[in-house]
Amino acid sequence: MPSRVKPLTPALLKKTLKTNLRNADRIAILGIGSDLRGDDAAGVLVVRKLAHALATSRSRAAAFDGGTAPENLTGEIIRFVRGDAADATGHIVLVDAADMRSKPGTLRLLAPRHIRGMSFSTHQLPLSVLTDYLHQSLGCAITIIAIQPANIAFGDAITPSVTSAVTHVVAALRAAIKTKRDSRK
């Protein structure tokens, strides 16, 4: 983990996401993780909490539950981000549990270049391969929200610290998605 990537408070996460996503016409939020491995479920819990709100509104964002094989959704994500407009600006947000050797529930925003060699949950394909593919296919910005797990043992429940982090991430993403990207609209 590069030392310059600092943990974020919920308020700073919200502010940073609002700034990063402000100009995006389409935002794909991909949650990654396993329901069967305690805190590893953090990413999929985030998108499940967002999915209903995004599906029932005319949102510029969509939530994708990637589970342990997020690469299976790349076609759907690419179609959504491209949309109908040839000049649409897209942004992909990946949410995943990651061992950052931090306090459980710690949040970090990472760029794809920061994930080389990091230990990310239990998915099949390395996250760096997935982000490289999506970036090459779309040329859009990619942000990774990493949540430090406490326990990813098979059959365990999600811990209170990670449950709290999931709540903060959902609130930050909802606020960022609602942010007007053009004051003339």
C-alpha positions in Angstrom: 0.0 0.0 0.0 1.6 3.3 -1.0 2.0 5.5 2.0 0.4 8.4 0.2 -3.0 6.6 0.2 -4.4 7.7 3.5 -7.5 6.3 5.2 -10.6 8.4 4.7 -13.2 9.7 7.2 -16.8 9.3 6.0 -17.0 13.0 5.4 -13.9 13.1 3.3 -15.0 10.1 1.3 -18.3 11.8 0.5 -16.5 15.1 -0.5 -14.0 13.2 -2.6 -16.5 11.1 -4.4 -18.7 14.2 -5.1 -15.6 15.8 -6.8 -14.5 12.7 -8.7 -18.0 11.8 -10.0 -19.3 15.3 -10.7 -18.6 15.3 -14.4 -19.6 11.7 -15.2 -22.6 11.1 -17.4 -22.7 7.4 -16.5 -21.5 5.8 -13.2 -21.2 2.0 -12.9 -20.8 0.8 -9.3 -19.4 -2.7 -9.1 -19.6 -4.5 -5.8 -17.2 -7.4 -5.4 -17.1 -10.1 -2.7 -18.5 -13.3 -1.2 -21.6 -13.5 1.1 -20.1 -16.6 2.6 -17.0 -15.0 3.9 -17.9 -12.5 6.6 -16.5 -9.0 5.8 -15.6 -10.0 2.3 -19.3 -9.3 1.5 -18.7 -5.5 2.0 -18.7 -4.7 -1.7 -21.8 -6.6 -2.7 -23.7 -5.2 0.3 -22.9 -1.7 -0.9 -24.4 -2.3 -4.3 -27.4 -4.2 -3.0 -28.2 -1.2 -0.8 -27.9 1.1 -3.7 -29.6 -1.0 -6.3 -33.2 -0.3 -5.4 -32.7 3.5 -5.3 -30.9 3.5 -8.6 -33.4 1.3 -10.4 -36.4 3.3 -9.4 -35.1 6.6 -10.4 -33.7 8.2 -13.6 -30.3 7.9 -12.2 -27.1 8.3 -14.1 -25.7 5.4 -12.1 -26.3 1.7 -12.0 -25.2 -0.9 -9.4 -23.7 -4.3 -10.4 -23.4 -7.2 -8.0 -20.2 -8.9 -9.2 -19.9 -11.5 -6.4 -16.7 -13.5 -6.7 -16.6 -13.3 -10.5 -17.0 -9.6 -11.4 -15.4 -10.2 -14.8 -18.7 -11.9 -15.8 -20.3 -8.4 -15.8 -17.8 -6.5 -17.9 -20.1 -6.6 -21.0 -23.1 -5.2 -19.0 -20.9 -2.5 -17.5 -19.4 -1.5 -20.8 -22.9 -1.3 -22.4 -24.2 0.8 -19.5 -21.2 3.2 -19.4 -21.3 3.7 -23.2 -25.0 4.3 -23.2 -26.6 5.9 -26.2 -24.4 9.0 -26.4 -21.1 8.7 -28.3 -19.6 11.5 -26.2 -20.8 10.3 -22.8 -18.3 10.5 -19.9 -18.2 7.4 -17.8 -16.7 6.5 -14.4 -16.5 3.1 -12.8 -16.4 2.6 -9.1 -15.4 -0.7 -7.7 -16.1 -1.5 -4.0 -14.3 -4.4 -2.4 -12.8 -5.7 0.8 -9.0 -5.4 0.8 -6.3 -6.3 3.3 -4.6 -2.9 3.8 -3.1 -3.9 7.2 -5.4 -1.3 8.8 -8.0 -1.1 11.4 -11.2 -3.0 10.4 -13.7 -0.8 8.6 -10.9 1.6 7.3 -11.9 3.2 4.0 -9.5 4.1 1.2 -10.0 5.4 -2.3 -7.5 3.9 -4.7 -6.6 4.4 -8.3 -5.9 1.3 -10.3 -2.2 1.9 -10.1 -2.3 1.5 -6.3 -3.7 -2.1 -6.4 -0.7 -3.9 -7.8 0.3 -6.6 -5.3 -2.5 -5.9 -2.8 -4.6 -8.6 -1.3 -8.2 -8.3 -2.5 -10.9 -10.6 -1.2 -11.7 -13.9 -2.8 -12.6 -13.2 -6.4 -11.2 -15.3 -9.2 -9.5 -12.8 -11.4 -7.0 -10.3 -10.0 -8.6 -6.9 -9.6 -5.7 -5.3 -11.6 -6.6 -7.4 -14.7 -10.2 -6.4 -14.4 -9.4 -2.7 -14.1 -7.0 -2.8 -17.0 -9.6 -4.5 -19.2 -12.3 -2.0 -18.3 -10.0 1.0 -18.8 -8.8 -0.3 -22.1 -12.4 -1.0 -23.2 -13.9 2.4 -22.1 -11.0 4.8 -21.5 -13.0 6.1 -18.5 -11.8 6.8 -15.0 -11.9 4.0 -12.4 -12.0 4.5 -8.6 -11.7 1.7 -6.1 -13.2 2.0 -2.7 -11.4 -0.5 -0.4 -12.8 -1.5 2.9 -10.5 -3.2 5.5 -12.1 -6.5 6.6 -11.7 -7.9 10.1 -12.7 -11.5 9.3 -13.2 -13.3 6.0 -13.5 -16.8 7.4 -16.0 -19.0 5.7 -19.4 -18.9 7.3 -18.8 -15.9 9.6 -21.1 -12.9 9.7 -20.1 -9.4 8.7 -18.5 -7.5 11.6 -20.0 -4.2 13.1 -17.0 -2.2 11.9 -17.4 -3.3 8.3 -21.2 -2.9 8.5 -20.6 0.7 9.6 -18.1 1.2 6.7 -20.7 -0.1 4.2 -23.3 2.4 5.5 -20.8 5.2 5.1 -19.9 4.1 1.5 -23.6 3.9 0.5 -24.3 7.4 1.9 -21.2 8.8 0.2 -22.1 7.2 -3.2 -25.8 8.4 -3.0 -24.6 11.9 -2.3 -22.1 11.9 -5.1 -24.6 10.5 -7.6 -27.1 13.2 -6.8 -24.5 15.9 -7.3 -25.3 18.1 -10.2 -22.5 18.0 -12.7 -23.7 21.0 -14.7 -25.1 24.0 -12.9 -27.0 25.1 -16.1 -29.3 22.1 -15.8 
